[in-house]
Amino acid sequence: MTFVDGQLPKVERRSVPVQLAFRFGTGAGANAYLGNGWANPEPGFVWGVGHESELTLPIGGAALLDLEILPHLAKATLPFQDLTVVVDGQELGCYRLDQPQQIVSLSLSATRSKYRKIVLRHPGARSPRDHAETTDYRLLAVALVRATAFLTNEAWEAAANETLVPPESMLIDGAATADSFREMGEGFTRVFLLERAQLRPDNRVLDIGSGNGQKARVLTRHLSAQGSYEGIDIVAPAVA
């Protein structure tokens, strides 16, 4: 793996067991992190349109970030897509994508900010109409399937307070603000699950009516690898 800036720390995957996965596409919660330069989400992915696409992810600490990408290719007329990734104004890598599905890996150094602005520059955007019988005039280059951040334990502790809080427009279960979401989840989990029910780190939790994760967020800090959490809810957008 080669990086443009040799000063960036290399984060080995085996030393960062905590993962944050951001999935994109129809109904996916991570669509809220998309900025300029994206088409309407489709099942399982979202197309970057034009020559530049932006997203902002809640990752503050040092991390290895994998971007799962589907490049727009055509065997005879469009054999590859060039992609440059810029994070917080710093160019981290240039890639030539020539396979139907590829992973772009980035090493992120720690930052004081709770969020990372990621810009994908894709100068080879072309309309599908250039090489196929279609009415799709959009300039397409790369589609984003998911972003997965592998965090150090220290970075996880620093980021979890914000990372697992949904956008305020998606809050339910009586919470109207990010602060109330945190307070309600922390209070219920501490009083009813940890103190009264004596929930152990290795217990298995089934949360019926899990909403958008008030308790799940808190339990990420309590349950061990031997424990588990499963939540179900009839409100699909909340689960996503």
C-alpha distance (Angstrom), angle and dihedral (degrees) to the residues before:
residue distance angle dihedral
M1 . . .
T2 3.82 . .
F3 3.76 126.5 .
V4 3.78 128.5 -163.5
D5 3.80 93.7 -133.2
G6 3.78 110.4 53.1
Q7 3.82 90.8 -162.2
L8 3.79 93.0 70.1
P9 3.81 111.5 107.3
K10 3.77 116.5 -114.6
V11 3.80 109.4 -126.3
E12 3.79 112.5 -156.8
R13 3.79 114.2 -139.8
R14 3.81 93.2 -135.9
S15 3.82 91.8 59.4
V16 3.80 95.4 53.6
P17 3.82 109.0 62.2
V18 3.80 97.1 165.1
Q19 3.79 115.0 91.0
L20 3.78 131.9 -167.3
A21 3.80 113.2 -165.7
F22 3.81 122.3 -162.1
R23 3.82 112.6 -169.0
F24 3.78 122.8 -164.2
G25 3.79 132.9 -159.5
T26 3.79 138.9 69.9
G27 3.81 110.3 -7.1
A28 3.81 94.9 -4.3
G29 3.78 117.2 143.9
A30 3.81 94.6 -137.9
N31 3.82 91.0 67.8
A32 3.81 85.2 86.3
Y33 3.82 88.3 72.4
L34 3.82 94.0 58.3
G35 3.80 118.4 108.1
N36 3.79 131.3 178.8
G37 3.78 124.1 -18.7
W38 3.81 104.1 41.7
A39 3.79 133.6 118.6
N40 3.79 123.2 -137.3
P41 3.83 109.7 -67.6
E42 3.80 117.5 -96.9
P43 3.83 128.0 -161.2
G44 3.81 106.2 -63.3
F45 3.82 100.0 -4.4
V46 3.78 148.2 27.9
W47 3.82 126.3 -130.5
G48 3.77 122.9 -127.3
V49 3.80 107.5 -136.2
G50 3.77 129.3 -155.7
H51 3.80 119.3 3.5
E52 3.81 102.3 -52.0
S53 3.81 136.0 38.1
E54 3.79 128.9 -174.5
L55 3.80 135.4 -156.4
T56 3.80 134.5 167.6
L57 3.80 119.5 -146.2
P58 3.83 127.6 -168.3
I59 3.81 97.0 -120.3
G60 3.79 116.0 129.2
G61 3.78 107.9 161.6
A62 3.78 134.1 59.3
A63 3.78 110.5 -63.3
L64 3.76 147.2 153.7
L65 3.80 107.9 -118.4
D66 3.81 120.9 -159.7
L67 3.81 118.6 -164.4
E68 3.81 114.6 -162.0
I69 3.80 106.5 -149.5
L70 3.79 137.8 -177.3
P71 3.82 108.5 -157.2
H72 3.80 120.8 -150.4
L73 3.82 102.6 -114.0
A74 3.79 138.3 167.1
K75 3.80 117.9 -171.2
A76 3.82 98.2 -133.6
T77 3.79 104.5 27.1
L78 3.81 106.7 23.6
P79 3.84 111.1 29.8
F80 3.82 96.5 161.8
Q81 3.79 146.6 9.5
D82 3.80 124.0 -139.0
L83 3.79 114.6 -139.8
T84 3.81 129.7 -171.3
V85 3.81 118.5 -170.3
V86 3.80 120.4 -153.8
V87 3.81 120.1 -172.9
D88 3.80 119.2 -168.0
G89 3.78 90.1 -18.5
Q90 3.82 95.0 -50.2
E91 3.79 120.8 112.1
L92 3.81 106.8 -129.1
G93 3.77 103.6 175.6
C94 3.78 149.9 -12.4
Y95 3.79 118.6 -141.7
R96 3.79 137.6 -175.3
L97 3.80 108.7 -145.1
D98 3.80 114.2 -158.4
Q99 3.81 103.3 150.3
P100 3.83 127.5 83.1
Q101 3.81 91.6 -114.8
Q102 3.80 126.7 18.5
I103 3.79 141.8 171.4
V104 3.80 118.8 -133.5
S105 3.82 110.7 -161.0
L106 3.80 122.9 -157.1
S107 3.79 130.2 -174.4
L108 3.80 111.0 -141.3
S109 3.77 122.9 -162.0
A110 3.80 120.7 -145.2
T111 3.79 118.2 -83.6
R112 3.79 136.6 -173.7
S113 3.78 91.1 -126.8
K114 3.80 120.3 89.2
Y115 3.80 91.2 -140.7
R116 3.82 138.8 52.3
K117 3.79 121.8 -145.5
I118 3.80 107.4 -145.6
V119 3.79 120.9 -167.7
L120 3.81 120.6 -167.5
R121 3.80 112.9 -158.9
H122 3.79 113.3 -162.3
P123 3.82 111.9 170.2
G124 3.81 94.1 176.0
A125 3.79 96.4 70.4
R126 3.80 110.4 146.6
S127 3.77 136.2 176.4
P128 3.83 115.4 -107.4
R129 3.80 84.9 -132.3
D130 3.83 89.1 71.0
H131 3.80 92.0 71.4
A132 3.81 107.6 14.8
E133 3.76 141.3 45.2
T134 3.78 100.4 -99.0
T135 3.78 140.9 117.4
D136 3.81 92.2 -131.3
Y137 3.81 105.7 122.4
R138 3.81 96.1 171.9
L139 3.81 118.3 123.7
L140 3.80 101.6 -122.0
A141 3.80 128.8 -176.6
V142 3.81 112.6 150.2
A143 3.79 135.8 5.9
L144 3.80 120.0 -148.7
V145 3.81 116.6 -138.7
R146 3.79 101.9 171.8
A147 3.78 144.5 -27.1
T148 3.80 118.6 -139.0
A149 3.79 121.7 -166.8
F150 3.81 119.3 -161.1
L151 3.81 105.5 -156.9
T152 3.77 134.4 -166.3
N153 3.79 113.2 -119.2
E154 3.81 89.6 -108.9
A155 3.79 91.9 52.0
W156 3.80 90.7 48.2
E157 3.80 92.4 55.0
A158 3.80 90.2 48.7
A159 3.81 95.5 46.2
A160 3.80 105.1 35.8
N161 3.79 94.6 80.8
E162 3.81 90.1 65.2
T163 3.79 103.6 22.0
L164 3.79 96.0 64.6
V165 3.80 96.3 44.8
P166 3.83 111.7 100.5
P167 3.81 121.0 -135.3
E168 3.81 110.3 -82.7
S169 3.81 90.6 -114.7
M170 3.83 88.5 65.2
L171 3.81 99.0 46.2
I172 3.81 119.1 122.3
D173 3.83 135.6 156.1
G174 3.79 93.5 76.4
A175 3.80 96.5 -56.0
A176 3.80 115.7 123.4
T177 3.81 99.6 169.9
A178 3.78 137.0 35.7
D179 3.82 90.0 -110.0
S180 3.80 93.1 53.5
F181 3.83 90.0 47.1
R182 3.81 89.7 55.7
E183 3.80 94.9 42.7
M184 3.82 95.3 48.8
G185 3.78 93.6 47.0
E186 3.80 94.2 45.2
G187 3.81 93.3 46.4
F188 3.80 97.6 47.1
T189 3.79 93.8 44.2
R190 3.80 94.0 47.8
V191 3.82 97.3 45.3
F192 3.81 103.9 35.1
L193 3.80 104.6 26.3
L194 3.79 107.0 29.5
E195 3.82 102.7 29.1
R196 3.82 104.5 29.6
A197 3.78 102.6 26.8
Q198 3.81 92.9 34.7
L199 3.81 91.6 -137.6
R200 3.79 110.1 -161.2
P201 3.83 124.9 -147.7
D202 3.81 90.6 -114.4
N203 3.83 95.4 51.3
R204 3.80 124.5 112.3
V205 3.81 115.3 -123.1
L206 3.82 125.8 -155.8
D207 3.81 110.0 -170.8
I208 3.83 110.6 -164.5
G209 3.78 107.3 -163.7
S210 3.79 93.7 18.5
G211 3.81 94.9 170.4
N212 3.77 111.2 -171.5
G213 3.77 97.6 -28.6
Q214 3.81 111.5 -80.3
K215 3.81 91.2 149.9
A216 3.81 96.6 29.0
R217 3.81 90.4 60.5
V218 3.80 92.1 55.4
L219 3.80 94.0 43.3
T220 3.80 91.5 58.8
R221 3.80 85.2 75.7
H222 3.82 95.1 45.4
L223 3.79 109.2 39.2
S224 3.78 118.0 79.2
A225 3.80 129.5 -145.6
Q226 3.82 87.1 -89.6
G227 3.81 91.9 56.6
S228 3.80 128.3 67.3
Y229 3.77 142.9 -159.1
E230 3.81 128.8 -150.2
G231 3.79 123.2 177.5
I232 3.81 129.6 -171.5
D233 3.78 129.8 -172.7
I234 3.81 136.8 163.2
V235 3.84 90.7 -133.3
A236 3.80 100.4 87.0
P237 3.85 97.6 -171.1
A238 3.80 89.6 55.1
V239 3.80 91.6 53.7
A240 3.82 91.6 46.2
